[in-house]
Structure formats: structure tokens, C-alpha cells
């Protein structure tokens, strides 16, 4: 039960990175114009770091390592939308939950991913529709964690 509560709190805090990014973007509008060209690169770097942490954590399991390595390649090859990136984040957090010391690192990286994603959504005026994806990430991750025998 304690592990579920830790996962629940970590996932909810990670999902609020998007809201924090939108709030920061709201108060720092002049910086949005200069920083908007760097947001996609920052998001890709954070997503790749999350997958690298997960891949490093599962060095001994070759199948998981292969899937995560292909995910890292796909991050740089494909222009990810936030909805698919948050799906990748939920899978990575579920994997990292098997190693409790890595869960907080993964949740922190998802929070950091949400900062430029929220600012970019605010700048592109698609905030209400985009806010759905981090919340779906949290609900999906928590539901899968509750049903899977991890």
C-alpha cells in the first residue's frame, strides 16, 4: 500500500509540471518568444533522458533494454506530440516503479518535460485541449499501477 501511495503522489506531482509550465509562461510572456525555438529540443532531450534512465536501470533485461533503446531512437526520429510523449512517460514511470530509488528521478524528469510543454501550449494557444494529456497520463499510470501485479 505504501508503494502505491508513493507512486500516486509522484505521478500527480509529475503531471503538474505541465500546469507549472503554463503558469510560468503566463508570467514570462516576453521570454516565450525568444525561447519557443528551443522548446522542442528541450522536450526531446528530457524525454531521451527519461528513457536513458529507464534503460540504464534495466541493463540485465535485454528485451526491456531493446524496447527502450528503440524508444530513444524514435524520440529523435519522430516529431512527438505531447499526447504520445506522455504515453511514453507513463510506460517509463511504470517500469521505473520496479526500482523505487529511480521512481523519483523519473517523476522529476516528467515534471521537467511538462515545463516546456505547458509553456509551448500556452504560446500556441492550445492550452485547454493540451491540458488533458498530462491528466490522462496521471490517470493511466495510476490505473495501470493499481491493476498490474508489480
Secondary structure, 3 states (H helix, E strand, C coil): CHHHHHHHHHHHHHHHHHHHHHHHHHHCHHHHHHHHHHHHHHHHHHHHHHHHHHHHHCCCCHHHHHHHHHHHHHHHHCCCCHHHHHHHHHHHHHHHCCCHHHHHHHHHHHHHHHHHHHHHHHHCCCHHHHHHHHHHHHHHHHHHHHHCCC
